[in-house]
Amino acid sequence: ETAPPATPQRVLLLHASLKALRWGSAWQGTESLTPPLGLMYLGGPLLQRGHDVTFVDLNVDRYEDAAFRVLLACQDFVLITVYSDSLASVMAIMPMIASCNPRAFILCGGPYCTLSQHPVPGAHLTVVGEAEQHIVEMVDALAAGRSLEHLPGLMLAGDGRVQRTEGILRPDNLDDGVNASWELARDKDYGYFFGARLEGMTLVMSSRGCPYRCTYCTLKGLLPYRERSVDNVLAELRTLSQRGVRLVIFDDDNLLLNRKRTLAILGRAAAEGLGLRFILQGRVDSADLTFYAALRRFGAFLVMFGIESASQEVLDFYKKGISVEQARQAVRLAHQAGL
């Protein structure tokens, strides 16, 4: 274990609003199932390192303008996850940080940054890829004035120009000791699904990336398909079960890709009596009644298919690699299996 930092940094993990940025009585919330998994993965190692971490989600946290500025004023680092839908909100927040806390270091990452590979205006550092295995190194180095030029996928703004390190930041060994910190979001109002509130629910990501090349996708081959080991996933599921979680949504792009592994994860969770139910997502070319029936038997009750279109011409145009008939068959067999 490394020694704690000489001076713990105050770090704000910020999930910007997916709607227009509003304060107080004009605030508009966004129905949210769970906290943003990316920020939870950043929070875990930062807390373990001994930094002072605060998590704010402006989709579920209602702030007055003045109170939010007070929060910004005391931070050393502001880490913002950016989506295309939240970019306008992020851009409205940037001048607020600059005006009330010009010494704060602003770091942006997330799907928009990985897809665009352009620096976010106002950010001191923009990350392309997945940062959780290096976030402690990054915060410690920046706090001490050390260079990060050895890390790939970084766009560092300064002196009126942007320095870019080649490549993309990604962990290849997903078992390498990084866990999401759900404690940061314990008291927030999550769990809504089309107006209904579901208790005891959380996200788990057991694999990342996708081997397919659909042209509309954020990944488009940027991040290769990687899996956590079955044992590693089971360890997380046990911890979640002990904390009262009863519904797990697998956030994998395609949990149905490796059938043997998927059945091993769900089957062992069922055999251990963890009391978990599962929501999965995957492609329709996984269609197989025996496979779907086993998923149902092991606790899965809902599967979300990437059907995308009922037009074969559209599917072919976007290089989806499936047929309309495969989509029909997958839906039929899922219903037959009780999903």
Secondary structure, DSSP 8 states (H G I E B T S, - for coil): -----SS--EEEEEE--SS----GGG------SS--HHHHHHHHHHHHHT-EEEEEETTT----HHHHHHHHHT-SEEEEE--GGGHHHHHHHHHHHHHH-TT-EEEEESHHHHHH-S--TT-SEEE-B--TTTHHHHHHHHHHT---TTSSSEEEEETTEEEE-SS-B--S-TTSS----GGGGTTS---EETTEE-SSEEEE--EE--S---TT-S-TTSS--EE--HHHHHHHHHHHHHTT--EEEE--S-TTSSHHHHHHHHHHHHHTT---EEEEEE-GGG--HHHHHHHHHTTEEEEEE----S-HHHHHHTT----HHHHHHHHHHHHHTT-
